[in-house]
Amino acid sequence: MTNTPSESLPKKLRFTVTDALGMEELQRDYGALQAALKEILQTEIELVPVESYTAAASALQSDQLDFVLTGPSEYVVMRARTNAVPIIGITRPNYRTVICVSANSKIKSLADLKGKKIAFWKVGSTSGYLGPTKLLIDAGLNPQTDLKILMLGSKGLPSLQKGEVDAWGGSAVKYEQFMQEQGLSESLLPVIAKGPLLPKDLFVASSQLDGETVKRISSLLIKNQEKIVQSLSTVEEGKYKGSTIVPVNDSEYDMIREVYKTIGQGNFVQ
Protein backbone atom coordinates (compact mmCIF):
# COMPACT_ATOMS: atom_id res chain seq x y z
CA MET A 1 0.00 0.00 0.00
CA THR A 2 1.49 3.38 -1.00
CA ASN A 3 1.77 6.36 1.29
CA THR A 4 -0.31 9.19 -0.19
CA PRO A 5 0.07 12.38 1.86
CA SER A 6 0.97 14.31 -1.29
CA GLU A 7 -2.55 13.73 -2.64
CA SER A 8 -4.00 15.96 0.07
CA LEU A 9 -1.18 18.50 0.44
CA PRO A 10 -0.03 21.29 -1.89
CA LYS A 11 2.95 20.41 -4.12
CA LYS A 12 5.04 22.98 -2.29
CA LEU A 13 4.89 24.49 1.20
CA ARG A 14 6.83 27.66 2.05
CA PHE A 15 8.32 27.47 5.53
CA THR A 16 10.43 29.52 7.93
CA VAL A 17 11.68 29.59 11.53
CA THR A 18 11.43 32.96 13.27
CA ASP A 19 14.57 32.33 15.35
CA ALA A 20 16.78 32.14 12.24
CA LEU A 21 17.78 35.45 10.68
CA GLY A 22 18.56 35.15 6.99
CA MET A 23 18.94 32.21 4.63
CA GLU A 24 22.41 31.15 5.80
CA GLU A 25 21.30 30.66 9.41
CA LEU A 26 18.02 29.09 8.31
CA GLN A 27 19.79 26.49 6.16
CA ARG A 28 22.56 25.84 8.70
CA ASP A 29 20.28 25.30 11.71
CA TYR A 30 17.12 24.02 10.06
CA GLY A 31 18.23 22.29 6.84
CA ALA A 32 17.80 18.93 8.61
CA LEU A 33 14.25 19.93 9.61
CA GLN A 34 13.52 20.93 6.00
CA ALA A 35 14.66 17.47 4.84
CA ALA A 36 12.60 15.74 7.55
CA LEU A 37 9.47 17.74 6.66
CA LYS A 38 9.95 16.94 2.97
CA GLU A 39 10.17 13.22 3.74
CA ILE A 40 7.26 13.18 6.20
CA LEU A 41 4.87 15.35 4.18
CA GLN A 42 6.09 14.06 0.80
CA THR A 43 6.00 17.53 -0.67
CA GLU A 44 8.56 20.19 -1.52
CA ILE A 45 9.52 22.43 1.42
CA GLU A 46 10.84 25.83 0.36
CA LEU A 47 12.78 27.73 3.03
CA VAL A 48 11.84 31.43 3.11
CA PRO A 49 14.19 33.63 5.16
CA VAL A 50 12.72 36.39 7.33
CA GLU A 51 14.48 39.11 9.33
CA SER A 52 12.11 39.09 12.32
CA TYR A 53 8.91 37.54 13.61
CA THR A 54 7.00 40.66 12.52
CA ALA A 55 8.36 40.07 9.00
CA ALA A 56 7.14 36.47 9.25
CA ALA A 57 3.68 37.75 10.26
CA SER A 58 3.65 40.06 7.22
CA ALA A 59 4.74 37.17 4.96
CA LEU A 60 1.90 34.99 6.30
CA GLN A 61 -0.55 37.82 5.73
CA SER A 62 0.60 38.49 2.16
CA ASP A 63 0.56 34.76 1.26
CA GLN A 64 4.35 34.43 0.96
CA LEU A 65 4.53 31.77 3.69
CA ASP A 66 2.47 28.65 4.43
CA PHE A 67 3.77 27.66 7.85
CA VAL A 68 6.25 28.69 10.51
CA LEU A 69 8.08 27.31 13.55
CA THR A 70 7.99 29.99 16.22
CA GLY A 71 8.04 30.74 19.95
CA PRO A 72 5.11 31.59 22.24
CA SER A 73 5.43 35.39 22.32
CA GLU A 74 5.99 35.56 18.55
CA TYR A 75 2.94 33.35 18.02
CA VAL A 76 0.52 35.62 19.90
CA VAL A 77 1.64 38.59 17.79
CA MET A 78 1.24 36.56 14.58
CA ARG A 79 -2.16 35.30 15.68
CA ALA A 80 -3.33 38.85 16.40
CA ARG A 81 -2.12 40.18 13.07
CA THR A 82 -2.85 37.29 10.71
CA ASN A 83 -5.23 34.87 12.49
CA ALA A 84 -2.49 32.22 12.09
CA VAL A 85 -3.60 28.69 13.02
CA PRO A 86 -1.64 26.57 15.57
CA ILE A 87 -0.78 23.19 13.99
CA ILE A 88 1.12 21.38 16.76
CA GLY A 89 3.26 22.27 19.77
CA ILE A 90 6.82 21.22 20.52
CA THR A 91 7.76 20.94 24.18
CA ARG A 92 11.10 22.20 25.50
CA PRO A 93 12.57 20.53 28.59
CA ASN A 94 13.09 22.98 31.48
CA TYR A 95 11.66 25.83 29.38
CA ARG A 96 11.05 28.19 32.28
CA THR A 97 12.26 31.49 33.68
CA VAL A 98 14.48 32.06 36.70
CA ILE A 99 15.51 35.24 38.50
CA CYS A 100 18.87 35.21 40.26
CA VAL A 101 20.93 37.66 42.32
CA SER A 102 24.48 37.87 43.63
CA ALA A 103 25.25 35.91 46.81
CA ASN A 104 26.67 39.00 48.53
CA SER A 105 23.51 41.01 47.90
CA LYS A 106 20.86 41.56 50.57
CA ILE A 107 18.12 40.66 48.08
CA LYS A 108 16.32 37.53 49.28
CA SER A 109 12.96 37.83 47.53
CA LEU A 110 11.42 39.48 44.48
CA ALA A 111 9.86 42.16 46.70
CA ASP A 112 13.43 43.24 47.58
CA LEU A 113 14.00 44.19 43.91
CA LYS A 114 11.95 47.38 44.29
CA GLY A 115 14.15 50.30 43.22
CA LYS A 116 16.83 47.95 41.83
CA LYS A 117 18.25 47.17 38.38
CA ILE A 118 17.54 43.85 36.67
CA ALA A 119 18.95 42.50 33.40
CA PHE A 120 16.67 40.75 30.89
CA TRP A 121 17.54 39.14 27.55
CA LYS A 122 15.64 41.13 24.89
CA VAL A 123 12.21 42.66 24.31
CA GLY A 124 9.73 40.05 23.06
CA SER A 125 11.68 37.00 24.28
CA THR A 126 9.35 34.55 26.03
CA SER A 127 11.85 33.25 28.60
CA GLY A 128 14.04 36.36 28.70
CA TYR A 129 11.41 39.10 28.90
CA LEU A 130 7.78 38.00 29.29
CA GLY A 131 8.51 35.14 31.73
CA PRO A 132 10.54 37.24 34.21
CA THR A 133 8.07 40.14 33.81
CA LYS A 134 5.26 37.75 34.86
CA LEU A 135 7.26 36.71 37.96
CA LEU A 136 7.68 40.39 38.93
CA ILE A 137 3.98 41.12 38.39
CA ASP A 138 2.96 38.06 40.45
CA ALA A 139 5.22 39.34 43.26
CA GLY A 140 3.26 42.61 43.31
CA LEU A 141 5.84 44.73 41.47
CA ASN A 142 5.06 47.12 38.63
CA PRO A 143 7.72 46.34 35.98
CA GLN A 144 7.35 49.82 34.49
CA THR A 145 7.83 51.89 37.65
CA ASP A 146 9.15 49.79 40.54
CA LEU A 147 12.52 48.81 39.10
CA LYS A 148 14.82 49.47 36.15
CA ILE A 149 14.88 46.77 33.47
CA LEU A 150 17.90 46.63 31.13
CA MET A 151 17.95 44.50 27.96
CA LEU A 152 21.51 43.17 28.03
CA GLY A 153 21.30 39.94 26.03
CA SER A 154 24.32 37.69 26.65
CA LYS A 155 25.96 40.42 28.78
CA GLY A 156 23.31 40.14 31.49
CA LEU A 157 24.82 37.41 33.71
CA PRO A 158 28.38 38.81 33.42
CA SER A 159 26.94 42.22 34.43
CA LEU A 160 25.37 40.62 37.51
CA GLN A 161 28.72 39.03 38.37
CA LYS A 162 30.41 42.43 38.15
CA GLY A 163 27.77 44.11 40.30
CA GLU A 164 26.54 46.36 37.45
CA VAL A 165 22.97 45.12 37.97
CA ASP A 166 21.21 43.74 41.05
CA ALA A 167 19.48 40.76 39.43
CA TRP A 168 19.09 38.79 36.21
CA GLY A 169 15.92 37.27 34.76
CA GLY A 170 15.93 34.81 31.89
CA SER A 171 15.93 31.24 30.66
CA ALA A 172 16.72 28.50 33.19
CA VAL A 173 18.73 26.72 30.47
CA LYS A 174 20.85 29.83 29.77
CA TYR A 175 21.43 30.26 33.51
CA GLU A 176 22.53 26.63 33.97
CA GLN A 177 24.80 26.71 30.93
CA PHE A 178 26.45 29.95 32.04
CA MET A 179 27.14 28.56 35.53
CA GLN A 180 28.57 25.38 34.01
CA GLU A 181 30.75 27.21 31.46
CA GLN A 182 32.10 29.56 34.14
CA GLY A 183 32.59 26.74 36.64
CA LEU A 184 30.45 28.59 39.17
CA SER A 185 28.51 27.14 42.07
CA GLU A 186 24.85 28.11 42.05
CA SER A 187 25.34 29.47 45.57
CA LEU A 188 27.32 32.37 44.02
CA LEU A 189 24.38 33.53 41.89
CA PRO A 190 21.42 32.07 43.81
CA VAL A 191 18.01 31.73 42.16
CA ILE A 192 15.35 33.61 44.17
CA ALA A 193 12.40 32.79 41.88
CA LYS A 194 11.57 30.05 39.39
CA GLY A 195 8.59 30.18 37.06
CA PRO A 196 6.38 27.33 35.82
CA LEU A 197 7.02 25.70 32.44
CA LEU A 198 6.35 28.25 29.70
CA PRO A 199 3.97 27.61 26.79
CA LYS A 200 5.33 25.42 24.00
CA ASP A 201 7.02 26.50 20.79
CA LEU A 202 4.74 25.67 17.89
CA PHE A 203 4.25 25.13 14.20
CA VAL A 204 1.77 27.69 12.90
CA ALA A 205 -0.12 27.65 9.59
CA SER A 206 -1.29 30.52 7.44
CA SER A 207 -5.03 31.10 7.77
CA GLN A 208 -5.10 30.73 3.99
CA LEU A 209 -4.30 26.99 4.19
CA ASP A 210 -7.52 24.99 4.28
CA GLY A 211 -8.53 23.16 7.47
CA GLU A 212 -8.08 19.67 6.02
CA THR A 213 -4.50 20.48 4.98
CA VAL A 214 -3.68 21.77 8.47
CA LYS A 215 -5.18 18.61 10.05
CA ARG A 216 -3.20 16.41 7.67
CA ILE A 217 0.08 18.19 8.46
CA SER A 218 -0.64 17.98 12.20
CA SER A 219 -1.42 14.26 12.04
CA LEU A 220 1.72 13.45 10.02
CA LEU A 221 4.01 15.50 12.27
CA ILE A 222 2.69 13.84 15.44
CA LYS A 223 3.03 10.41 13.82
CA ASN A 224 6.63 11.15 12.82
CA GLN A 225 7.68 13.16 15.85
CA GLU A 226 10.94 11.24 16.40
CA LYS A 227 12.20 12.33 12.97
CA ILE A 228 11.23 15.95 13.68
CA VAL A 229 12.91 16.04 17.11
CA GLN A 230 16.02 14.30 15.75
CA SER A 231 16.29 16.90 12.95
CA LEU A 232 16.26 19.66 15.60
CA SER A 233 18.88 18.07 17.88
CA THR A 234 21.71 20.44 16.90
CA VAL A 235 19.74 23.70 17.20
CA GLU A 236 21.25 26.27 19.62
CA GLU A 237 21.77 25.16 23.19
CA GLY A 238 20.18 21.81 22.35
CA LYS A 239 16.88 23.45 23.22
CA TYR A 240 14.82 20.69 21.56
CA LYS A 241 16.70 17.70 23.01
CA GLY A 242 14.13 15.51 24.72
CA SER A 243 11.25 17.43 23.12
CA THR A 244 7.94 15.89 22.15
CA ILE A 245 5.39 16.89 19.51
CA VAL A 246 1.96 17.43 21.07
CA PRO A 247 -1.45 18.88 20.19
CA VAL A 248 -1.73 22.57 21.02
CA ASN A 249 -4.52 25.00 21.83
CA ASP A 250 -4.54 28.78 21.39
CA SER A 251 -5.78 29.34 24.97
CA GLU A 252 -2.42 28.01 26.30
CA TYR A 253 -0.92 31.35 25.21
CA ASP A 254 -3.27 33.60 27.20
CA MET A 255 -0.55 34.02 29.84
CA ILE A 256 1.60 35.78 27.23
CA ARG A 257 -1.31 38.04 26.25
CA GLU A 258 -1.94 38.93 29.90
CA VAL A 259 1.67 40.06 30.40
CA TYR A 260 1.54 42.23 27.27
CA LYS A 261 -1.69 43.82 28.55
CA THR A 262 -0.29 44.42 32.05
CA ILE A 263 2.78 46.22 30.68
CA GLY A 264 0.59 48.44 28.49
CA GLN A 265 1.18 46.65 25.19
CA GLY A 266 -2.15 44.89 24.89
CA ASN A 267 -2.81 46.45 21.47
CA PHE A 268 0.24 44.50 20.28
CA VAL A 269 -1.53 41.16 20.70
CA GLN A 270 -5.22 41.96 20.15
N, C-alpha and C positions, 0 to 999 in steps of 0.2 A: 504494500500500500504506500503510495507516495505522499510526501508531506506537502501540503498545499497552502501555506500561509500567504504566498504571493498572489493567490487568486482573490484574496480579500483586502490586500494592502496596495497602496499606490506603488508604482514602479520605482519611485525614488522618494526618500524622506530626507528633508534638510534638517540638520541637527547641530546644536552647539552646547557648550558647557560655559556657564557664566563666570566660573572661576578662572578660565583660561583667556588670557588677553592676547589676541592675534593668532594667526594661523600656525606659526612655528610652535608656540606653547600648546595649542590645541592638538596638533598632530603628535607632538612629543609625549604629552601626558595622557591623551585620550585616543591615540591611534588604535590601541588594543581594544578599547571599548567600541570604536567604530567597526572594527573587524568582527567583534562578537555580535554586535547588533545586526550586521549584514548577514551573518550566518544564521542567527536565531530568527530574524524576520524574513529572511530570503528575499531581500529587496536592497536596492542600492542606498547607501547612507552617505549623503554629501555633507562634509563638515563645512559649517559657515562661521567664520570668525566674527566675534563681536568685541567691542572695546569696553563694554560695561553691561551691567544687568539692565540698565534703562535702554541701552541700545538693543538688547535682546528683546525687551518688551516692544520696542518700536518695530523690530523685524517681524515679530509674531503678528503685530497689528496690521502691518503692510503686506502680509502673506509672503514673506521672504524666508520664514522658518516654519517647520512643522512641529518639532518638539525640542525640548531643552532639558538638560540636567542642571538643577539649581539648588540653592540653599533656602532655608525657611523665610528669612527676611526679604530676599529677592523675590521669592514666590508671591508674597502678599502684595508687593508692588505690581508685579506682572498681572496678578489676578484682578487687581483694582483697575488697571489700565486697559487690559485686553480680554478679560473674562477667560483667561487661560484655564485649561481643565487638568486637574491632577490625574496622572496615569497610575503611578505606583510610588511608594516611598522606599528609601534606602536608609536603614538604620546606621548609626555611627557609634561604636562602642565608646563609652565614657564621654559622650558629646554633651558636656555640661559646662557651666561657668563656675569659676572660683574667684574669690577676692582674697588677696594676701597682703601682708604688711611686713615690715622689718622687725626682727626679734627684739631689737633695742628700742622699739617705739612703745609708747604707752597705750597704743590703740588695741583694744581687746575685742571690740564689737563694732558692727557697722554704725551704730549710733555715734561712736567716737570719731567717725569720719567727718562730722559736721565742721565746716570751716577749713577742711584739709584739701590736699591735691591728690587726685587719683589718675593713674594712666590707664587708658583703654587702647584697644587695637586700632580700629578705624570706624568712622561713621557708617552705619548700615550693616556691619558685621553682626551675625546672630550671636555668636559666643563671645565676641570681643567688644560689643557695644550694647545690644538690646538685652542680652542675658544679665550682664552686671548692672545695667540700669534697672531692670526688674528687681534684682536683689536689693538695691538701694531704696526703691519705691516701697517694697514690702517691709523694709526696716523703718519706714516713716520719714525718709529723707526726700527732699525735693531736689532731683538731679540738676535742675536749672539754677537753683539759688543757694542751696545748702553747702555745696562744695564745688571745687574747680575740677573739671574733667579735661584731660589733655589727651589728644589722639597721637600716641607715640609709636604705634606699630611695633616692630621688633626691638625698638629702643626702650620699651616700657619697663621690662624687668631689670635690665641694667641700670635704668634711672632710679628704680626703687633701691637697688643695691647701693647706689652712690648717695642715697638720701635726697635726691632731687625731687622726688614725689613721696607722698606718705603711704600710698597703697597702689595696688595693681589689680585690675579686673579683666579677666579674659578666659580663654579656653583652658580647661583642665589638662588637656593633652599638651598644649604649648607650655604650660607651667611645669608639668612633669618632665618634659624633654629638656627644658632649660636647666632644671635642677640637676638632671642626670649629666648633661653636657658639661656643666660647670663643676660637677662633683660636689654639689652642695647638699647639706642635710636640710630636710624640710623644716627643721626647727629654726633655721636661720631666716627663712621667709615664710612664717607660719600662715596657713590658710585660716581666715576668720569666718568665711562663709562659703558654702557650696550649694549650688542650685540643683534643681531636679534635671533629669535628662531633657534636653531641648527637642523641639519638633524635628522630624526627619528631613534630610535632603529629599528631593523628589524629581521624578521625571514629569514634565508638564507638556501638555499638547496644546497646539493652537486651537482656538474655538472654531476654526474653519475646518478642522478634520471632523468627519462624521462620527457619531457615537459608536457605531459598530467597529470602525477602524481603531478607535481608542480602546475599546474593550478587547479587541483582538491583540493589540500590542501589549496591553496589561497582562493578559492571560499568558502570552508567550514569554514575557520577561519573568513572570513569577515561576513559570515552569522551568525556565533555564537560568535560574538565579545564580547557580554556581559559576557558570561561564561569565556572567556579568561581574560578579564580585571578583573573580580571578583576574579579569581584564583591568580592574581598578586597583590591583594590589600594589602597584608602584606609585600611585598618585601621592602627592606631598604628605609627608608625615605619616604615611600609611593609614590615612584617616578612614579608609574603607576596609581595613583588615578586620575580618570577623563580622562584617556587615551581613544583613539579610535583606531580601526584597519582600516588601509587605504591602498589603492594600493600604490606601491612605484616604483621609477625609479632610475636606477643606476646614472643618471646624477645629481641627487640631492646631491650626495656626492663629486662632483668636488671641492667644497670649501675645503674639507678636503685634497684632493690631492694637491691643490694649496698651502696650508700652508706647507705641507711636502716638496714640491719642493722649496719653498722660504727659508726654513731653511736648505736646502742642503741635504734633505733625500728623494728626489724624487725617487731614485732607490728602496726605501722601498715599494712604492705603484704602481710601473709600471709593 
